[in-house]
Amino acid sequence: MVPKDEATKARIKATVGGNLLFKGLDREQLEAVVMSMEEITISQGEAVITQGEEGNHFYVVDRCRM
């Protein structure tokens, strides 16, 4: 679990709320998923996902600053 404030939890819930993968979760399950997420910042030009490589993470894009 990754500690986060209520505003961050609300932002994550709003971002994933309409996603098919999360729609069927009950309140307790969604809370567990939200609490397991960790915020990271990616620099412009930095590779997040490389085609052909094995994936170990699920990414949710909250905002993009260009």
All heavy atoms as TSV, in Angstrom:
chain	resi	resn	atom	element	x	y	z
A	1	MET	N	N	0.831	-1.185	0.000
A	1	MET	CA	C	0.000	0.000	0.000
A	1	MET	C	C	0.876	1.250	0.000
A	1	MET	O	O	1.898	1.281	0.668
A	1	MET	CB	C	-0.910	0.008	1.219
A	1	MET	CG	C	-1.920	-1.109	1.246
A	1	MET	SD	S	-3.097	-0.919	-0.094
A	1	MET	CE	C	-3.679	-2.568	-0.232
A	2	VAL	N	N	0.435	2.228	-0.748
A	2	VAL	CA	C	1.172	3.483	-0.870
A	2	VAL	C	C	0.323	4.594	-0.245
A	2	VAL	O	O	-0.768	4.887	-0.739
A	2	VAL	CB	C	1.467	3.807	-2.360
A	2	VAL	CG1	C	2.212	5.118	-2.479
A	2	VAL	CG2	C	2.228	2.668	-3.011
A	3	PRO	N	N	0.780	5.202	0.853
A	3	PRO	CA	C	0.000	6.264	1.492
A	3	PRO	C	C	-0.274	7.420	0.530
A	3	PRO	O	O	0.578	7.783	-0.278
A	3	PRO	CB	C	0.907	6.736	2.638
A	3	PRO	CG	C	1.888	5.643	2.855
A	3	PRO	CD	C	2.064	4.974	1.523
A	4	LYS	N	N	-1.478	7.964	0.611
A	4	LYS	CA	C	-1.835	9.122	-0.208
A	4	LYS	C	C	-2.972	9.887	0.454
A	4	LYS	O	O	-3.737	9.322	1.220
A	4	LYS	CB	C	-2.180	8.718	-1.640
A	4	LYS	CG	C	-3.214	7.632	-1.776
A	4	LYS	CD	C	-3.355	7.111	-3.193
A	4	LYS	CE	C	-2.211	6.384	-3.746
A	4	LYS	NZ	N	-1.850	5.093	-3.242
A	5	ASP	N	N	-3.057	11.165	0.148
A	5	ASP	CA	C	-4.105	11.989	0.741
A	5	ASP	C	C	-5.438	11.761	0.014
A	5	ASP	O	O	-5.494	11.128	-1.036
A	5	ASP	CB	C	-3.708	13.464	0.752
A	5	ASP	CG	C	-3.442	14.026	-0.642
A	5	ASP	OD1	O	-4.103	13.594	-1.607
A	5	ASP	OD2	O	-2.575	14.898	-0.760
A	6	GLU	N	N	-6.509	12.297	0.592
A	6	GLU	CA	C	-7.848	12.103	0.035
A	6	GLU	C	C	-7.987	12.691	-1.364
A	6	GLU	O	O	-8.673	12.123	-2.207
A	6	GLU	CB	C	-8.904	12.693	0.976
A	6	GLU	CG	C	-9.061	11.929	2.275
A	6	GLU	CD	C	-9.469	10.476	2.077
A	6	GLU	OE1	O	-10.328	10.184	1.220
A	6	GLU	OE2	O	-8.908	9.618	2.785
A	7	ALA	N	N	-7.343	13.828	-1.620
A	7	ALA	CA	C	-7.429	14.453	-2.941
A	7	ALA	C	C	-6.799	13.552	-4.008
A	7	ALA	O	O	-7.335	13.416	-5.109
A	7	ALA	CB	C	-6.743	15.815	-2.932
A	8	THR	N	N	-5.681	12.927	-3.687
A	8	THR	CA	C	-5.017	12.033	-4.632
A	8	THR	C	C	-5.865	10.798	-4.875
A	8	THR	O	O	-6.031	10.354	-6.016
A	8	THR	CB	C	-3.620	11.630	-4.107
A	8	THR	OG1	O	-2.850	12.824	-3.936
A	8	THR	CG2	C	-2.914	10.693	-5.066
A	9	LYS	N	N	-6.430	10.229	-3.815
A	9	LYS	CA	C	-7.305	9.066	-3.974
A	9	LYS	C	C	-8.507	9.416	-4.855
A	9	LYS	O	O	-8.883	8.637	-5.733
A	9	LYS	CB	C	-7.768	8.549	-2.619
A	9	LYS	CG	C	-6.655	7.889	-1.829
A	9	LYS	CD	C	-7.129	7.071	-0.659
A	9	LYS	CE	C	-7.933	7.794	0.352
A	9	LYS	NZ	N	-8.209	6.999	1.566
A	10	ALA	N	N	-9.093	10.569	-4.643
A	10	ALA	CA	C	-10.245	10.994	-5.446
A	10	ALA	C	C	-9.856	11.168	-6.913
A	10	ALA	O	O	-10.617	10.792	-7.811
A	10	ALA	CB	C	-10.820	12.294	-4.894
A	11	ARG	N	N	-8.678	11.724	-7.162
A	11	ARG	CA	C	-8.195	11.911	-8.537
A	11	ARG	C	C	-8.016	10.560	-9.233
A	11	ARG	O	O	-8.408	10.395	-10.387
A	11	ARG	CB	C	-6.887	12.694	-8.518
A	11	ARG	CG	C	-6.535	13.331	-9.830
A	11	ARG	CD	C	-5.285	14.199	-9.719
A	11	ARG	NE	N	-4.113	13.348	-9.825
A	11	ARG	CZ	C	-3.112	13.277	-8.962
A	11	ARG	NH1	N	-3.118	14.026	-7.879
A	11	ARG	NH2	N	-2.097	12.485	-9.149
A	12	ILE	N	N	-7.451	9.596	-8.535
A	12	ILE	CA	C	-7.248	8.271	-9.118
A	12	ILE	C	C	-8.599	7.615	-9.397
A	12	ILE	O	O	-8.819	7.059	-10.480
A	12	ILE	CB	C	-6.387	7.384	-8.196
A	12	ILE	CG1	C	-4.967	7.940	-8.099
A	12	ILE	CG2	C	-6.363	5.938	-8.711
A	12	ILE	CD1	C	-4.117	7.284	-7.019
A	13	LYS	N	N	-9.509	7.679	-8.440
A	13	LYS	CA	C	-10.832	7.078	-8.626
A	13	LYS	C	C	-11.559	7.702	-9.814
A	13	LYS	O	O	-12.204	7.000	-10.590
A	13	LYS	CB	C	-11.667	7.217	-7.357
A	13	LYS	CG	C	-11.199	6.315	-6.242
A	13	LYS	CD	C	-12.007	6.554	-4.975
A	13	LYS	CE	C	-11.477	5.736	-3.828
A	13	LYS	NZ	N	-12.183	5.989	-2.567
A	14	ALA	N	N	-11.449	9.001	-9.974
A	14	ALA	CA	C	-12.085	9.675	-11.106
A	14	ALA	C	C	-11.455	9.237	-12.425
A	14	ALA	O	O	-12.143	9.090	-13.436
A	14	ALA	CB	C	-11.975	11.189	-10.946
A	15	THR	N	N	-10.156	9.001	-12.409
A	15	THR	CA	C	-9.443	8.612	-13.624
A	15	THR	C	C	-9.776	7.189	-14.044
A	15	THR	O	O	-9.968	6.913	-15.217
A	15	THR	CB	C	-7.915	8.763	-13.426
A	15	THR	OG1	O	-7.636	10.122	-13.073
A	15	THR	CG2	C	-7.154	8.417	-14.687
A	16	VAL	N	N	-9.859	6.260	-13.091
A	16	VAL	CA	C	-10.100	4.854	-13.432
A	16	VAL	C	C	-11.575	4.467	-13.374
A	16	VAL	O	O	-11.944	3.384	-13.828
A	16	VAL	CB	C	-9.279	3.899	-12.541
A	16	VAL	CG1	C	-7.804	4.186	-12.654
A	16	VAL	CG2	C	-9.746	3.928	-11.097
A	17	GLY	N	N	-12.411	5.328	-12.836
A	17	GLY	CA	C	-13.817	5.000	-12.616
A	17	GLY	C	C	-14.572	4.488	-13.820
A	17	GLY	O	O	-15.398	3.592	-13.703
A	18	GLY	N	N	-14.310	5.021	-14.983
A	18	GLY	CA	C	-15.022	4.599	-16.183
A	18	GLY	C	C	-14.330	3.491	-16.954
A	18	GLY	O	O	-14.847	3.013	-17.957
A	19	ASN	N	N	-13.186	3.037	-16.467
A	19	ASN	CA	C	-12.419	2.016	-17.161
A	19	ASN	C	C	-13.061	0.651	-16.964
A	19	ASN	O	O	-13.406	0.261	-15.851
A	19	ASN	CB	C	-10.974	2.004	-16.634
A	19	ASN	CG	C	-10.081	1.078	-17.418
A	19	ASN	OD1	O	-10.241	-0.121	-17.379
A	19	ASN	ND2	N	-9.125	1.668	-18.126
A	20	LEU	N	N	-13.202	-0.105	-18.046
A	20	LEU	CA	C	-13.830	-1.419	-18.024
A	20	LEU	C	C	-13.195	-2.353	-16.992
A	20	LEU	O	O	-13.884	-3.141	-16.340
A	20	LEU	CB	C	-13.759	-2.050	-19.421
A	20	LEU	CG	C	-14.406	-3.413	-19.595
A	20	LEU	CD1	C	-15.897	-3.324	-19.329
A	20	LEU	CD2	C	-14.157	-3.936	-20.991
A	21	LEU	N	N	-11.881	-2.273	-16.813
A	21	LEU	CA	C	-11.191	-3.147	-15.866
A	21	LEU	C	C	-11.608	-2.907	-14.414
A	21	LEU	O	O	-11.502	-3.785	-13.572
A	21	LEU	CB	C	-9.678	-2.965	-15.973
A	21	LEU	CG	C	-9.035	-3.417	-17.278
A	21	LEU	CD1	C	-7.564	-3.000	-17.314
A	21	LEU	CD2	C	-9.168	-4.918	-17.445
A	22	PHE	N	N	-12.070	-1.710	-14.113
A	22	PHE	CA	C	-12.377	-1.347	-12.735
A	22	PHE	C	C	-13.872	-1.197	-12.450
A	22	PHE	O	O	-14.265	-1.089	-11.294
A	22	PHE	CB	C	-11.666	-0.040	-12.374
A	22	PHE	CG	C	-10.178	-0.111	-12.538
A	22	PHE	CD1	C	-9.556	0.487	-13.623
A	22	PHE	CD2	C	-9.393	-0.798	-11.634
A	22	PHE	CE1	C	-8.185	0.419	-13.783
A	22	PHE	CE2	C	-8.019	-0.882	-11.787
A	22	PHE	CZ	C	-7.414	-0.273	-12.868
A	23	LYS	N	N	-14.712	-1.198	-13.485
A	23	LYS	CA	C	-16.144	-0.960	-13.306
A	23	LYS	C	C	-16.831	-1.966	-12.395
A	23	LYS	O	O	-17.741	-1.620	-11.664
A	23	LYS	CB	C	-16.857	-0.946	-14.661
A	23	LYS	CG	C	-16.822	0.380	-15.339
A	23	LYS	CD	C	-17.710	0.371	-16.553
A	23	LYS	CE	C	-17.846	1.787	-17.062
A	23	LYS	NZ	N	-18.788	1.875	-18.160
A	24	GLY	N	N	-16.396	-3.218	-12.425
A	24	GLY	CA	C	-17.060	-4.256	-11.652
A	24	GLY	C	C	-16.609	-4.371	-10.209
A	24	GLY	O	O	-17.120	-5.206	-9.468
A	25	LEU	N	N	-15.674	-3.536	-9.794
A	25	LEU	CA	C	-15.163	-3.613	-8.429
A	25	LEU	C	C	-16.132	-2.980	-7.442
A	25	LEU	O	O	-16.743	-1.948	-7.730
A	25	LEU	CB	C	-13.811	-2.902	-8.316
A	25	LEU	CG	C	-12.674	-3.429	-9.184
A	25	LEU	CD1	C	-11.420	-2.599	-8.951
A	25	LEU	CD2	C	-12.411	-4.903	-8.929
A	26	ASP	N	N	-16.248	-3.589	-6.267
A	26	ASP	CA	C	-17.044	-2.940	-5.227
A	26	ASP	C	C	-16.177	-1.872	-4.559
A	26	ASP	O	O	-15.002	-1.712	-4.880
A	26	ASP	CB	C	-17.590	-3.951	-4.218
A	26	ASP	CG	C	-16.534	-4.700	-3.420
A	26	ASP	OD1	O	-15.436	-4.151	-3.177
A	26	ASP	OD2	O	-16.807	-5.850	-3.021
A	27	ARG	N	N	-16.750	-1.131	-3.633
A	27	ARG	CA	C	-16.053	-0.005	-3.002
A	27	ARG	C	C	-14.749	-0.441	-2.322
A	27	ARG	O	O	-13.716	0.210	-2.458
A	27	ARG	CB	C	-16.984	0.682	-2.001
A	27	ARG	CG	C	-16.498	2.049	-1.570
A	27	ARG	CD	C	-17.412	2.693	-0.543
A	27	ARG	NE	N	-16.929	2.317	0.777
A	27	ARG	CZ	C	-17.618	1.609	1.685
A	27	ARG	NH1	N	-18.838	1.232	1.435
A	27	ARG	NH2	N	-17.096	1.294	2.837
A	28	GLU	N	N	-14.791	-1.553	-1.623
A	28	GLU	CA	C	-13.618	-2.041	-0.905
A	28	GLU	C	C	-12.510	-2.480	-1.870
A	28	GLU	O	O	-11.327	-2.195	-1.654
A	28	GLU	CB	C	-14.022	-3.209	-0.008
A	28	GLU	CG	C	-12.935	-3.687	0.914
A	28	GLU	CD	C	-13.447	-4.759	1.850
A	28	GLU	OE1	O	-14.319	-4.452	2.694
A	28	GLU	OE2	O	-12.972	-5.898	1.723
A	29	GLN	N	N	-12.882	-3.147	-2.933
A	29	GLN	CA	C	-11.906	-3.588	-3.933
A	29	GLN	C	C	-11.268	-2.395	-4.634
A	29	GLN	O	O	-10.054	-2.370	-4.842
A	29	GLN	CB	C	-12.570	-4.508	-4.954
A	29	GLN	CG	C	-12.993	-5.836	-4.395
A	29	GLN	CD	C	-13.885	-6.606	-5.357
A	29	GLN	OE1	O	-14.700	-6.030	-6.079
A	29	GLN	NE2	N	-13.730	-7.918	-5.358
A	30	LEU	N	N	-12.093	-1.410	-5.001
A	30	LEU	CA	C	-11.562	-0.219	-5.667
A	30	LEU	C	C	-10.602	0.518	-4.743
A	30	LEU	O	O	-9.543	0.966	-5.167
A	30	LEU	CB	C	-12.690	0.708	-6.110
A	30	LEU	CG	C	-12.258	1.979	-6.831
A	30	LEU	CD1	C	-11.454	1.659	-8.097
A	30	LEU	CD2	C	-13.462	2.847	-7.168
A	31	GLU	N	N	-10.945	0.608	-3.466
A	31	GLU	CA	C	-10.067	1.273	-2.493
A	31	GLU	C	C	-8.715	0.557	-2.422
A	31	GLU	O	O	-7.665	1.194	-2.375
A	31	GLU	CB	C	-10.733	1.295	-1.114
A	31	GLU	CG	C	-9.961	2.064	-0.075
A	31	GLU	CD	C	-10.005	3.566	-0.255
A	31	GLU	OE1	O	-10.867	4.081	-0.993
A	31	GLU	OE2	O	-9.149	4.243	0.353
A	32	ALA	N	N	-8.721	-0.776	-2.439
A	32	ALA	CA	C	-7.475	-1.550	-2.396
A	32	ALA	C	C	-6.629	-1.291	-3.641
A	32	ALA	O	O	-5.410	-1.132	-3.553
A	32	ALA	CB	C	-7.772	-3.039	-2.261
A	33	VAL	N	N	-7.272	-1.220	-4.801
A	33	VAL	CA	C	-6.548	-0.944	-6.046
A	33	VAL	C	C	-5.953	0.459	-6.006
A	33	VAL	O	O	-4.778	0.658	-6.314
A	33	VAL	CB	C	-7.475	-1.109	-7.277
A	33	VAL	CG1	C	-6.829	-0.546	-8.534
A	33	VAL	CG2	C	-7.841	-2.570	-7.473
A	34	VAL	N	N	-6.759	1.424	-5.604
A	34	VAL	CA	C	-6.291	2.813	-5.529
A	34	VAL	C	C	-5.112	2.932	-4.568
A	34	VAL	O	O	-4.105	3.582	-4.876
A	34	VAL	CB	C	-7.444	3.759	-5.113
A	34	VAL	CG1	C	-6.921	5.138	-4.741
A	34	VAL	CG2	C	-8.465	3.863	-6.244
A	35	MET	N	N	-5.193	2.279	-3.430
A	35	MET	CA	C	-4.119	2.374	-2.435
A	35	MET	C	C	-2.848	1.660	-2.883
A	35	MET	O	O	-1.770	1.929	-2.370
A	35	MET	CB	C	-4.592	1.840	-1.087
A	35	MET	CG	C	-5.650	2.713	-0.434
A	35	MET	SD	S	-5.159	4.457	-0.266
A	35	MET	CE	C	-3.808	4.305	0.880
A	36	SER	N	N	-2.955	0.764	-3.850
A	36	SER	CA	C	-1.762	0.067	-4.340
A	36	SER	C	C	-1.046	0.849	-5.435
A	36	SER	O	O	0.087	0.526	-5.788
A	36	SER	CB	C	-2.128	-1.322	-4.855
A	36	SER	OG	O	-2.856	-1.227	-6.068
A	37	MET	N	N	-1.705	1.881	-5.971
A	37	MET	CA	C	-1.102	2.657	-7.046
A	37	MET	C	C	-0.068	3.641	-6.508
A	37	MET	O	O	-0.205	4.163	-5.408
A	37	MET	CB	C	-2.176	3.406	-7.829
A	37	MET	CG	C	-3.062	2.496	-8.616
A	37	MET	SD	S	-4.221	3.443	-9.619
A	37	MET	CE	C	-4.932	2.129	-10.579
A	38	GLU	N	N	0.939	3.862	-7.319
A	38	GLU	CA	C	2.018	4.780	-6.963
A	38	GLU	C	C	2.159	5.815	-8.074
A	38	GLU	O	O	2.208	5.474	-9.246
A	38	GLU	CB	C	3.321	3.998	-6.822
A	38	GLU	CG	C	4.513	4.856	-6.491
A	38	GLU	CD	C	5.785	4.025	-6.353
A	38	GLU	OE1	O	5.763	2.821	-6.659
A	38	GLU	OE2	O	6.795	4.607	-5.957
A	39	GLU	N	N	2.219	7.075	-7.702
A	39	GLU	CA	C	2.373	8.147	-8.686
A	39	GLU	C	C	3.831	8.263	-9.107
A	39	GLU	O	O	4.733	8.268	-8.278
A	39	GLU	CB	C	1.902	9.477	-8.099
A	39	GLU	CG	C	1.924	10.605	-9.113
A	39	GLU	CD	C	1.261	11.867	-8.590
A	39	GLU	OE1	O	1.131	12.019	-7.363
A	39	GLU	OE2	O	0.874	12.683	-9.420
A	40	ILE	N	N	4.030	8.314	-10.405
A	40	ILE	CA	C	5.368	8.543	-10.945
A	40	ILE	C	C	5.272	9.658	-11.974
A	40	ILE	O	O	4.222	9.906	-12.549
A	40	ILE	CB	C	5.983	7.276	-11.594
A	40	ILE	CG1	C	5.138	6.796	-12.758
A	40	ILE	CG2	C	6.181	6.192	-10.564
A	40	ILE	CD1	C	5.799	5.702	-13.573
A	41	THR	N	N	6.364	10.339	-12.177
A	41	THR	CA	C	6.442	11.398	-13.178
A	41	THR	C	C	7.422	10.955	-14.247
A	41	THR	O	O	8.523	10.508	-13.931
A	41	THR	CB	C	6.912	12.720	-12.538
A	41	THR	OG1	O	5.994	13.067	-11.496
A	41	THR	CG2	C	6.977	13.837	-13.556
A	42	ILE	N	N	7.004	11.064	-15.475
A	42	ILE	CA	C	7.827	10.681	-16.614
A	42	ILE	C	C	8.240	11.944	-17.356
A	42	ILE	O	O	7.408	12.808	-17.636
A	42	ILE	CB	C	7.048	9.755	-17.579
A	42	ILE	CG1	C	6.524	8.516	-16.842
A	42	ILE	CG2	C	7.889	9.369	-18.775
A	42	ILE	CD1	C	7.584	7.613	-16.299
A	43	SER	N	N	9.503	12.062	-17.674
A	43	SER	CA	C	10.001	13.219	-18.414
A	43	SER	C	C	9.677	13.086	-19.897
A	43	SER	O	O	9.596	11.975	-20.431
A	43	SER	CB	C	11.515	13.335	-18.249
A	43	SER	OG	O	11.851	13.521	-16.896
A	44	GLN	N	N	9.509	14.205	-20.543
A	44	GLN	CA	C	9.244	14.203	-21.979
A	44	GLN	C	C	10.370	13.459	-22.697
A	44	GLN	O	O	11.549	13.669	-22.413
A	44	GLN	CB	C	9.148	15.633	-22.514
A	44	GLN	CG	C	8.749	15.682	-23.972
A	44	GLN	CD	C	8.490	17.108	-24.434
A	44	GLN	OE1	O	8.409	18.036	-23.641
A	44	GLN	NE2	N	8.346	17.286	-25.721
A	45	GLY	N	N	9.993	12.549	-23.578
A	45	GLY	CA	C	10.959	11.779	-24.345
A	45	GLY	C	C	11.371	10.472	-23.685
A	45	GLY	O	O	12.007	9.631	-24.305
A	46	GLU	N	N	11.026	10.305	-22.418
A	46	GLU	CA	C	11.372	9.085	-21.687
A	46	GLU	C	C	10.420	7.955	-22.089
A	46	GLU	O	O	9.207	8.138	-22.140
A	46	GLU	CB	C	11.265	9.337	-20.189
A	46	GLU	CG	C	11.678	8.188	-19.328
A	46	GLU	CD	C	11.610	8.510	-17.839
A	46	GLU	OE1	O	11.450	9.691	-17.478
A	46	GLU	OE2	O	11.708	7.570	-17.049
A	47	ALA	N	N	10.962	6.775	-22.370
A	47	ALA	CA	C	10.141	5.625	-22.749
A	47	ALA	C	C	9.432	5.075	-21.526
A	47	ALA	O	O	10.044	4.857	-20.478
A	47	ALA	CB	C	10.999	4.549	-23.383
A	48	VAL	N	N	8.136	4.850	-21.668
A	48	VAL	CA	C	7.343	4.265	-20.593
A	48	VAL	C	C	7.130	2.786	-20.885
A	48	VAL	O	O	7.300	1.943	-20.024
A	48	VAL	CB	C	5.983	4.984	-20.456
A	48	VAL	CG1	C	5.127	4.340	-19.388
A	48	VAL	CG2	C	6.187	6.462	-20.168
A	49	ILE	N	N	6.758	2.505	-22.106
A	49	ILE	CA	C	6.511	1.136	-22.556
A	49	ILE	C	C	7.308	0.926	-23.836
A	49	ILE	O	O	7.251	1.752	-24.740
A	49	ILE	CB	C	5.020	0.902	-22.830
A	49	ILE	CG1	C	4.210	1.149	-21.556
A	49	ILE	CG2	C	4.777	-0.506	-23.369
A	49	ILE	CD1	C	2.709	1.164	-21.766
A	50	THR	N	N	8.042	-0.183	-23.899
A	50	THR	CA	C	8.817	-0.512	-25.096
A	50	THR	C	C	8.230	-1.771	-25.715
A	50	THR	O	O	8.127	-2.808	-25.053
A	50	THR	CB	C	10.306	-0.741	-24.747
A	50	THR	OG1	O	10.799	0.447	-24.111
A	50	THR	CG2	C	11.126	-1.027	-25.985
A	51	GLN	N	N	7.816	-1.647	-26.967
A	51	GLN	CA	C	7.216	-2.780	-27.668
A	51	GLN	C	C	8.147	-3.987	-27.635
A	51	GLN	O	O	9.357	-3.868	-27.845
A	51	GLN	CB	C	6.915	-2.404	-29.120
A	51	GLN	CG	C	6.161	-3.464	-29.873
A	51	GLN	CD	C	5.734	-3.002	-31.252
A	51	GLN	OE1	O	5.818	-1.830	-31.595
A	51	GLN	NE2	N	5.260	-3.926	-32.055
A	52	GLY	N	N	7.569	-5.146	-27.335
A	52	GLY	CA	C	8.335	-6.378	-27.299
A	52	GLY	C	C	8.846	-6.760	-25.926
A	52	GLY	O	O	9.183	-7.908	-25.682
A	53	GLU	N	N	8.919	-5.800	-25.024
A	53	GLU	CA	C	9.374	-6.095	-23.665
A	53	GLU	C	C	8.201	-6.581	-22.816
A	53	GLU	O	O	7.059	-6.198	-23.032
A	53	GLU	CB	C	9.989	-4.855	-23.007
A	53	GLU	CG	C	11.340	-4.487	-23.567
A	53	GLU	CD	C	12.008	-3.365	-22.783
A	53	GLU	OE1	O	11.425	-2.870	-21.792
A	53	GLU	OE2	O	13.116	-2.969	-23.179
A	54	GLU	N	N	8.520	-7.434	-21.837
A	54	GLU	CA	C	7.505	-7.930	-20.928
A	54	GLU	C	C	7.033	-6.790	-20.027
A	54	GLU	O	O	7.842	-6.011	-19.526
A	54	GLU	CB	C	8.092	-9.044	-20.062
A	54	GLU	CG	C	7.076	-9.722	-19.192
A	54	GLU	CD	C	7.639	-10.917	-18.463
A	54	GLU	OE1	O	8.390	-11.698	-19.079
A	54	GLU	OE2	O	7.332	-11.053	-17.273
A	55	GLY	N	N	5.732	-6.690	-19.837
A	55	GLY	CA	C	5.179	-5.632	-18.996
A	55	GLY	C	C	4.930	-6.115	-17.583
A	55	GLY	O	O	4.424	-7.211	-17.379
A	56	ASN	N	N	5.280	-5.320	-16.613
A	56	ASN	CA	C	5.067	-5.657	-15.207
A	56	ASN	C	C	4.194	-4.648	-14.479
A	56	ASN	O	O	3.957	-4.800	-13.290
A	56	ASN	CB	C	6.417	-5.750	-14.470
A	56	ASN	CG	C	7.277	-6.870	-14.993
A	56	ASN	OD1	O	6.769	-7.929	-15.332
A	56	ASN	ND2	N	8.567	-6.639	-15.079
A	57	HIS	N	N	3.757	-3.604	-15.192
A	57	HIS	CA	C	3.006	-2.535	-14.547
A	57	HIS	C	C	1.766	-2.192	-15.369
A	57	HIS	O	O	1.706	-2.434	-16.568
A	57	HIS	CB	C	3.865	-1.272	-14.407
A	57	HIS	CG	C	5.046	-1.466	-13.522
A	57	HIS	ND1	N	6.217	-2.038	-13.956
A	57	HIS	CD2	C	5.234	-1.183	-12.219
A	57	HIS	CE1	C	7.078	-2.090	-12.964
A	57	HIS	NE2	N	6.499	-1.570	-11.891
A	58	PHE	N	N	0.799	-1.596	-14.690
A	58	PHE	CA	C	-0.388	-1.063	-15.329
A	58	PHE	C	C	-0.303	0.449	-15.164
A	58	PHE	O	O	-0.154	0.934	-14.034
A	58	PHE	CB	C	-1.646	-1.598	-14.636
A	58	PHE	CG	C	-2.915	-1.114	-15.259
A	58	PHE	CD1	C	-3.465	-1.772	-16.341
A	58	PHE	CD2	C	-3.560	0.006	-14.759
A	58	PHE	CE1	C	-4.640	-1.321	-16.918
A	58	PHE	CE2	C	-4.728	0.473	-15.323
A	58	PHE	CZ	C	-5.269	-0.212	-16.416
A	59	TYR	N	N	-0.372	1.180	-16.258
A	59	TYR	CA	C	-0.223	2.636	-16.196
A	59	TYR	C	C	-1.562	3.317	-16.405
A	59	TYR	O	O	-2.352	2.922	-17.257
A	59	TYR	CB	C	0.757	3.127	-17.268
A	59	TYR	CG	C	2.173	2.687	-17.007
A	59	TYR	CD1	C	2.689	1.541	-17.595
A	59	TYR	CD2	C	2.985	3.400	-16.146
A	59	TYR	CE1	C	3.978	1.131	-17.348
A	59	TYR	CE2	C	4.286	2.997	-15.884
A	59	TYR	CZ	C	4.781	1.862	-16.497
A	59	TYR	OH	O	6.062	1.455	-16.231
A	60	VAL	N	N	-1.792	4.356	-15.634
A	60	VAL	CA	C	-2.964	5.213	-15.776
A	60	VAL	C	C	-2.423	6.623	-15.974
A	60	VAL	O	O	-1.706	7.133	-15.130
A	60	VAL	CB	C	-3.855	5.161	-14.515
A	60	VAL	CG1	C	-5.013	6.131	-14.640
A	60	VAL	CG2	C	-4.340	3.743	-14.263
A	61	VAL	N	N	-2.784	7.231	-17.087
A	61	VAL	CA	C	-2.323	8.593	-17.360
A	61	VAL	C	C	-3.350	9.567	-16.801
A	61	VAL	O	O	-4.517	9.569	-17.189
A	61	VAL	CB	C	-2.124	8.817	-18.868
A	61	VAL	CG1	C	-1.698	10.255	-19.144
A	61	VAL	CG2	C	-1.102	7.830	-19.418
A	62	ASP	N	N	-2.887	10.381	-15.895
A	62	ASP	CA	C	-3.760	11.371	-15.268
A	62	ASP	C	C	-3.737	12.674	-16.049
A	62	ASP	O	O	-4.756	13.281	-16.306
A	62	ASP	CB	C	-3.303	11.596	-13.828
A	62	ASP	CG	C	-4.159	12.616	-13.100
A	62	ASP	OD1	O	-5.395	12.611	-13.280
A	62	ASP	OD2	O	-3.589	13.411	-12.351
A	63	ARG	N	N	-2.551	13.102	-16.415
A	63	ARG	CA	C	-2.430	14.352	-17.190
A	63	ARG	C	C	-1.134	14.313	-17.968
A	63	ARG	O	O	-0.177	13.639	-17.612
A	63	ARG	CB	C	-2.502	15.575	-16.293
A	63	ARG	CG	C	-1.400	15.639	-15.259
A	63	ARG	CD	C	-1.575	16.848	-14.337
A	63	ARG	NE	N	-0.681	16.750	-13.208
A	63	ARG	CZ	C	-1.040	16.364	-12.005
A	63	ARG	NH1	N	-2.290	16.080	-11.755
A	63	ARG	NH2	N	-0.168	16.278	-11.037
A	64	CYS	N	N	-1.132	15.091	-19.006
A	64	CYS	CA	C	0.044	15.162	-19.860
A	64	CYS	C	C	0.386	16.632	-20.054
A	64	CYS	O	O	-0.463	17.420	-20.484
A	64	CYS	CB	C	-0.253	14.488	-21.208
A	64	CYS	SG	S	1.144	14.519	-22.330
A	65	ARG	N	N	1.584	17.002	-19.692
A	65	ARG	CA	C	2.043	18.386	-19.869
A	65	ARG	C	C	3.069	18.416	-20.963
A	65	ARG	O	O	4.077	17.729	-20.914
A	65	ARG	CB	C	2.674	18.912	-18.583
A	65	ARG	CG	C	1.732	18.932	-17.436
A	65	ARG	CD	C	2.437	19.479	-16.214
A	65	ARG	NE	N	1.583	19.233	-15.065
A	65	ARG	CZ	C	2.022	19.087	-13.847
A	65	ARG	NH1	N	3.311	19.143	-13.604
A	65	ARG	NH2	N	1.204	18.882	-12.863
A	66	MET	N	N	2.831	19.210	-21.957
A	66	MET	CA	C	3.759	19.276	-23.068
A	66	MET	C	C	4.224	20.685	-23.262
A	66	MET	O	O	3.650	21.617	-22.957
A	66	MET	CB	C	3.139	18.741	-24.333
A	66	MET	CG	C	2.718	17.300	-24.111
A	66	MET	SD	S	2.535	16.277	-25.533
A	66	MET	CE	C	4.102	16.196	-26.264
